[in-house]
Amino acid sequence: MFMAADSREVMNIRQASQYLGVSPDTLYKYVTEEKIPAFKLGNRWKFKKTILDQWMEQKSTMNMSGAKKKPKGAKTAGAR
């Protein structure tokens, strides 16, 4: 039982990519650019689900606060 719960908490690159909805290649890129929290266990990247959830919550909050600044393109397009 403990192993099953533990395997859901710590994910490999394939599991994390499915969880996040990105390809494994994209996830590798984010990891190497230090854009996403991960750690190495041996020579394999691992992702802790609770940390990913916190990271996504933080990113979604940042994106929502920055949403007011994004429509700069809309102003220039509508200024014609």
N, CA, C and O atoms as a GROMACS GRO file, in nm:
protein
  320
    1MET      N    1   0.082  -0.121   0.000
    1MET     CA    2   0.000   0.000   0.000
    1MET      C    3   0.085   0.127   0.000
    1MET      O    4   0.059   0.220  -0.076
    2PHE      N    5   0.188   0.130   0.085
    2PHE     CA    6   0.272   0.249   0.093
    2PHE      C    7   0.338   0.278  -0.040
    2PHE      O    8   0.348   0.394  -0.079
    3MET      N    9   0.383   0.176  -0.110
    3MET     CA   10   0.450   0.196  -0.239
    3MET      C   11   0.357   0.261  -0.340
    3MET      O   12   0.401   0.347  -0.417
    4ALA      N   13   0.230   0.223  -0.342
    4ALA     CA   14   0.135   0.279  -0.438
    4ALA      C   15   0.116   0.428  -0.412
    4ALA      O   16   0.115   0.507  -0.507
    5ALA      N   17   0.100   0.466  -0.287
    5ALA     CA   18   0.083   0.607  -0.254
    5ALA      C   19   0.210   0.685  -0.286
    5ALA      O   20   0.204   0.797  -0.337
    6ASP      N   21   0.324   0.625  -0.257
    6ASP     CA   22   0.452   0.690  -0.281
    6ASP      C   23   0.477   0.708  -0.430
    6ASP      O   24   0.531   0.811  -0.472
    7SER      N   25   0.439   0.610  -0.512
    7SER     CA   26   0.464   0.620  -0.655
    7SER      C   27   0.382   0.731  -0.718
    7SER      O   28   0.423   0.786  -0.820
    8ARG      N   29   0.269   0.766  -0.661
    8ARG     CA   30   0.190   0.878  -0.712
    8ARG      C   31   0.250   1.011  -0.671
    8ARG      O   32   0.235   1.111  -0.742
    9GLU      N   33   0.316   1.015  -0.558
    9GLU     CA   34   0.374   1.140  -0.508
    9GLU      C   35   0.500   1.177  -0.586
    9GLU      O   36   0.521   1.294  -0.617
   10VAL      N   37   0.583   1.079  -0.617
   10VAL     CA   38   0.706   1.106  -0.691
   10VAL      C   39   0.690   1.045  -0.831
   10VAL      O   40   0.668   0.925  -0.846
   11MET      N   41   0.702   1.132  -0.931
   11MET     CA   42   0.678   1.090  -1.068
   11MET      C   43   0.807   1.095  -1.150
   11MET      O   44   0.896   1.176  -1.123
   12ASN      N   45   0.814   1.009  -1.250
   12ASN     CA   46   0.925   1.015  -1.345
   12ASN      C   47   0.888   1.114  -1.456
   12ASN      O   48   0.780   1.173  -1.453
   13ILE      N   49   0.975   1.130  -1.551
   13ILE     CA   50   0.954   1.230  -1.656
   13ILE      C   51   0.828   1.201  -1.737
   13ILE      O   52   0.754   1.294  -1.772
   14ARG      N   53   0.802   1.075  -1.767
   14ARG     CA   54   0.684   1.039  -1.845
   14ARG      C   55   0.555   1.068  -1.767
   14ARG      O   56   0.461   1.127  -1.821
   15GLN      N   57   0.552   1.027  -1.641
   15GLN     CA   58   0.434   1.051  -1.558
   15GLN      C   59   0.410   1.200  -1.538
   15GLN      O   60   0.296   1.247  -1.546
   16ALA      N   61   0.517   1.275  -1.513
   16ALA     CA   62   0.504   1.419  -1.490
   16ALA      C   63   0.460   1.490  -1.618
   16ALA      O   64   0.381   1.584  -1.612
   17SER      N   65   0.510   1.446  -1.732
   17SER     CA   66   0.470   1.510  -1.858
   17SER      C   67   0.321   1.486  -1.885
   17SER      O   68   0.252   1.576  -1.932
   18GLN      N   69   0.272   1.367  -1.855
   18GLN     CA   70   0.130   1.338  -1.870
   18GLN      C   71   0.048   1.423  -1.772
   18GLN      O   72  -0.055   1.479  -1.808
   19TYR      N   73   0.095   1.431  -1.649
   19TYR     CA   74   0.026   1.508  -1.545
   19TYR      C   75   0.016   1.656  -1.584
   19TYR      O   76  -0.088   1.719  -1.563
   20LEU      N   77   0.124   1.709  -1.640
   20LEU     CA   78   0.127   1.851  -1.676
   20LEU      C   79   0.071   1.879  -1.815
   20LEU      O   80   0.043   1.994  -1.849
   21GLY      N   81   0.055   1.775  -1.895
   21GLY     CA   82   0.000   1.793  -2.029
   21GLY      C   83   0.099   1.848  -2.130
   21GLY      O   84   0.062   1.921  -2.222
   22VAL      N   85   0.226   1.812  -2.112
   22VAL     CA   86   0.330   1.853  -2.208
   22VAL      C   87   0.407   1.728  -2.250
   22VAL      O   88   0.399   1.625  -2.184
   23SER      N   89   0.480   1.738  -2.358
   23SER     CA   90   0.558   1.623  -2.404
   23SER      C   91   0.680   1.604  -2.312
   23SER      O   92   0.726   1.699  -2.250
   24PRO      N   93   0.731   1.481  -2.306
   24PRO     CA   94   0.853   1.459  -2.228
   24PRO      C   95   0.969   1.547  -2.275
   24PRO      O   96   1.047   1.594  -2.193
   25ASP      N   97   0.980   1.569  -2.405
   25ASP     CA   98   1.087   1.655  -2.458
   25ASP      C   99   1.075   1.798  -2.405
   25ASP      O  100   1.175   1.859  -2.366
   26THR      N  101   0.953   1.850  -2.403
   26THR     CA  102   0.930   1.985  -2.350
   26THR      C  103   0.965   1.990  -2.202
   26THR      O  104   1.026   2.086  -2.155
   27LEU      N  105   0.926   1.886  -2.129
   27LEU     CA  106   0.955   1.882  -1.986
   27LEU      C  107   1.106   1.877  -1.960
   27LEU      O  108   1.155   1.945  -1.871
   28TYR      N  109   1.178   1.798  -2.038
   28TYR     CA  110   1.325   1.796  -2.027
   28TYR      C  111   1.382   1.936  -2.049
   28TYR      O  112   1.471   1.979  -1.977
   29LYS      N  113   1.330   2.006  -2.148
   29LYS     CA  114   1.377   2.141  -2.178
   29LYS      C  115   1.353   2.233  -2.059
   29LYS      O  116   1.442   2.308  -2.019
   30TYR      N  117   1.233   2.228  -2.001
   30TYR     CA  118   1.201   2.311  -1.885
   30TYR      C  119   1.292   2.280  -1.767
   30TYR      O  120   1.335   2.370  -1.696
   31VAL      N  121   1.322   2.152  -1.748
   31VAL     CA  122   1.408   2.111  -1.636
   31VAL      C  123   1.549   2.165  -1.655
   31VAL      O  124   1.609   2.219  -1.562
   32THR      N  125   1.603   2.150  -1.776
   32THR     CA  126   1.740   2.196  -1.799
   32THR      C  127   1.750   2.348  -1.794
   32THR      O  128   1.856   2.402  -1.762
   33GLU      N  129   1.641   2.417  -1.826
   33GLU     CA  130   1.638   2.564  -1.816
   33GLU      C  131   1.598   2.611  -1.677
   33GLU      O  132   1.584   2.731  -1.652
   34GLU      N  133   1.579   2.516  -1.586
   34GLU     CA  134   1.539   2.543  -1.447
   34GLU      C  135   1.409   2.622  -1.439
   34GLU      O  136   1.394   2.709  -1.354
   35LYS      N  137   1.316   2.591  -1.528
   35LYS     CA  138   1.186   2.658  -1.529
   35LYS      C  139   1.083   2.582  -1.446
   35LYS      O  140   0.975   2.634  -1.417
   36ILE      N  141   1.115   2.460  -1.407
   36ILE     CA  142   1.021   2.375  -1.335
   36ILE      C  143   1.095   2.300  -1.225
   36ILE      O  144   1.209   2.258  -1.246
   37PRO      N  145   1.034   2.283  -1.108
   37PRO     CA  146   1.103   2.216  -0.997
   37PRO      C  147   1.117   2.065  -1.021
   37PRO      O  148   1.019   1.996  -1.048
   38ALA      N  149   1.237   2.016  -1.009
   38ALA     CA  150   1.266   1.873  -1.025
   38ALA      C  151   1.394   1.840  -0.950
   38ALA      O  152   1.469   1.930  -0.910
   39PHE      N  153   1.417   1.713  -0.930
   39PHE     CA  154   1.541   1.671  -0.867
   39PHE      C  155   1.588   1.541  -0.932
   39PHE      O  156   1.509   1.468  -0.992
   40LYS      N  157   1.715   1.515  -0.919
   40LYS     CA  158   1.770   1.393  -0.977
   40LYS      C  159   1.784   1.287  -0.870
   40LYS      O  160   1.831   1.312  -0.759
   41LEU      N  161   1.741   1.167  -0.906
   41LEU     CA  162   1.760   1.050  -0.822
   41LEU      C  163   1.843   0.955  -0.907
   41LEU      O  164   1.792   0.894  -1.001
   42GLY      N  165   1.971   0.943  -0.873
   42GLY     CA  166   2.063   0.873  -0.963
   42GLY      C  167   2.082   0.960  -1.086
   42GLY      O  168   2.120   1.076  -1.074
   43ASN      N  169   2.056   0.904  -1.203
   43ASN     CA  170   2.069   0.984  -1.325
   43ASN      C  171   1.932   1.014  -1.387
   43ASN      O  172   1.924   1.050  -1.505
   44ARG      N  173   1.826   0.999  -1.309
   44ARG     CA  174   1.690   1.020  -1.360
   44ARG      C  175   1.623   1.138  -1.291
   44ARG      O  176   1.634   1.155  -1.170
   45TRP      N  177   1.554   1.218  -1.370
   45TRP     CA  178   1.479   1.331  -1.315
   45TRP      C  179   1.352   1.280  -1.249
   45TRP      O  180   1.284   1.191  -1.301
   46LYS      N  181   1.321   1.337  -1.134
   46LYS     CA  182   1.200   1.303  -1.059
   46LYS      C  183   1.126   1.431  -1.025
   46LYS      O  184   1.185   1.538  -1.013
   47PHE      N  185   0.996   1.418  -1.011
   47PHE     CA  186   0.908   1.531  -0.984
   47PHE      C  187   0.816   1.496  -0.870
   47PHE      O  188   0.751   1.391  -0.872
   48LYS      N  189   0.810   1.581  -0.770
   48LYS     CA  190   0.722   1.557  -0.657
   48LYS      C  191   0.589   1.627  -0.685
   48LYS      O  192   0.585   1.747  -0.710
   49LYS      N  193   0.481   1.551  -0.680
   49LYS     CA  194   0.350   1.602  -0.718
   49LYS      C  195   0.311   1.726  -0.638
   49LYS      O  196   0.262   1.823  -0.695
   50THR      N  197   0.331   1.723  -0.508
   50THR     CA  198   0.291   1.838  -0.426
   50THR      C  199   0.369   1.963  -0.464
   50THR      O  200   0.315   2.074  -0.462
   51ILE      N  201   0.497   1.948  -0.499
   51ILE     CA  202   0.579   2.062  -0.541
   51ILE      C  203   0.531   2.114  -0.676
   51ILE      O  204   0.524   2.235  -0.697
   52LEU      N  205   0.498   2.022  -0.768
   52LEU     CA  206   0.445   2.065  -0.899
   52LEU      C  207   0.313   2.138  -0.882
   52LEU      O  208   0.288   2.238  -0.949
   53ASP      N  209   0.228   2.090  -0.792
   53ASP     CA  210   0.100   2.156  -0.766
   53ASP      C  211   0.122   2.298  -0.713
   53ASP      O  212   0.054   2.391  -0.755
   54GLN      N  213   0.216   2.313  -0.621
   54GLN     CA  214   0.248   2.445  -0.567
   54GLN      C  215   0.303   2.536  -0.676
   54GLN      O  216   0.267   2.653  -0.685
   55TRP      N  217   0.390   2.481  -0.760
   55TRP     CA  218   0.451   2.557  -0.869
   55TRP      C  219   0.343   2.604  -0.967
   55TRP      O  220   0.344   2.719  -1.011
   56MET      N  221   0.250   2.514  -1.002
   56MET     CA  222   0.143   2.551  -1.095
   56MET      C  223   0.052   2.657  -1.034
   56MET      O  224   0.008   2.749  -1.104
   57GLU      N  225   0.024   2.645  -0.906
   57GLU     CA  226  -0.060   2.745  -0.838
   57GLU      C  227   0.008   2.881  -0.840
   57GLU      O  228  -0.056   2.983  -0.866
   58GLN      N  229   0.138   2.882  -0.812
   58GLN     CA  230   0.214   3.007  -0.814
   58GLN      C  231   0.216   3.068  -0.954
   58GLN      O  232   0.197   3.188  -0.970
   59LYS      N  233   0.240   2.985  -1.055
   59LYS     CA  234   0.245   3.034  -1.193
   59LYS      C  235   0.109   3.086  -1.238
   59LYS      O  236   0.102   3.188  -1.306
   60SER      N  237   0.002   3.016  -1.202
   60SER     CA  238  -0.132   3.061  -1.244
   60SER      C  239  -0.168   3.192  -1.176
   60SER      O  240  -0.235   3.276  -1.236
   61THR      N  241  -0.125   3.210  -1.053
   61THR     CA  242  -0.150   3.336  -0.982
   61THR      C  243  -0.072   3.449  -1.046
   61THR      O  244  -0.124   3.559  -1.063
   62MET      N  245   0.055   3.422  -1.084
   62MET     CA  246   0.137   3.523  -1.149
   62MET      C  247   0.078   3.561  -1.285
   62MET      O  248   0.074   3.678  -1.320
   63ASN      N  249   0.032   3.461  -1.360
   63ASN     CA  250  -0.026   3.487  -1.492
   63ASN      C  251  -0.153   3.568  -1.483
   63ASN      O  252  -0.179   3.654  -1.568
   64MET      N  253  -0.232   3.543  -1.380
   64MET     CA  254  -0.357   3.618  -1.365
   64MET      C  255  -0.329   3.764  -1.330
   64MET      O  256  -0.399   3.854  -1.378
   65SER      N  257  -0.229   3.789  -1.249
   65SER     CA  258  -0.196   3.927  -1.213
   65SER      C  259  -0.132   4.000  -1.330
   65SER      O  260  -0.144   4.122  -1.342
   66GLY      N  261  -0.063   3.926  -1.418
   66GLY     CA  262   0.001   3.985  -1.534
   66GLY      C  263  -0.090   3.992  -1.654
   66GLY      O  264  -0.051   4.045  -1.758
   67ALA      N  265  -0.212   3.941  -1.643
   67ALA     CA  266  -0.304   3.935  -1.757
   67ALA      C  267  -0.344   4.075  -1.805
   67ALA      O  268  -0.372   4.095  -1.923
   68LYS      N  269  -0.346   4.172  -1.714
   68LYS     CA  270  -0.385   4.308  -1.752
   68LYS      C  271  -0.281   4.372  -1.844
   68LYS      O  272  -0.314   4.459  -1.925
   69LYS      N  273  -0.156   4.330  -1.830
   69LYS     CA  274  -0.048   4.387  -1.910
   69LYS      C  275  -0.038   4.324  -2.049
   69LYS      O  276   0.019   4.384  -2.140
   70LYS      N  277  -0.094   4.204  -2.066
   70LYS     CA  278  -0.077   4.130  -2.192
   70LYS      C  279  -0.141   4.195  -2.314
   70LYS      O  280  -0.077   4.195  -2.419
   71PRO      N  281  -0.261   4.249  -2.309
   71PRO     CA  282  -0.325   4.297  -2.432
   71PRO      C  283  -0.259   4.418  -2.498
   71PRO      O  284  -0.329   4.500  -2.556
   72LYS      N  285  -0.127   4.431  -2.492
   72LYS     CA  286  -0.059   4.539  -2.563
   72LYS      C  287  -0.077   4.523  -2.714
   72LYS      O  288  -0.097   4.622  -2.786
   73GLY      N  289  -0.070   4.400  -2.762
   73GLY     CA  290  -0.091   4.373  -2.904
   73GLY      C  291  -0.230   4.412  -2.950
   73GLY      O  292  -0.249   4.456  -3.063
   74ALA      N  293  -0.327   4.396  -2.862
   74ALA     CA  294  -0.466   4.430  -2.896
   74ALA      C  295  -0.480   4.581  -2.915
   74ALA      O  296  -0.557   4.625  -3.001
   75LYS      N  297  -0.407   4.659  -2.836
   75LYS     CA  298  -0.414   4.806  -2.849
   75LYS      C  299  -0.361   4.849  -2.985
   75LYS      O  300  -0.423   4.931  -3.053
   76THR      N  301  -0.247   4.795  -3.025
   76THR     CA  302  -0.187   4.837  -3.152
   76THR      C  303  -0.272   4.790  -3.269
   76THR      O  304  -0.282   4.860  -3.370
   77ALA      N  305  -0.333   4.674  -3.257
   77ALA     CA  306  -0.416   4.622  -3.365
   77ALA      C  307  -0.545   4.704  -3.375
   77ALA      O  308  -0.595   4.727  -3.485
   78GLY      N  309  -0.599   4.748  -3.262
   78GLY     CA  310  -0.723   4.824  -3.262
   78GLY      C  311  -0.702   4.972  -3.286
   78GLY      O  312  -0.799   5.046  -3.303
   79ALA      N  313  -0.578   5.016  -3.289
   79ALA     CA  314  -0.548   5.160  -3.304
   79ALA      C  315  -0.556   5.207  -3.449
   79ALA      O  316  -0.540   5.326  -3.475
   80ARG      N  317  -0.579   5.118  -3.542
   80ARG     CA  318  -0.584   5.155  -3.684
   80ARG      C  319  -0.690   5.250  -3.711
   80ARG      O  320  -0.708   5.291  -3.825
   0.00000   0.00000   0.00000
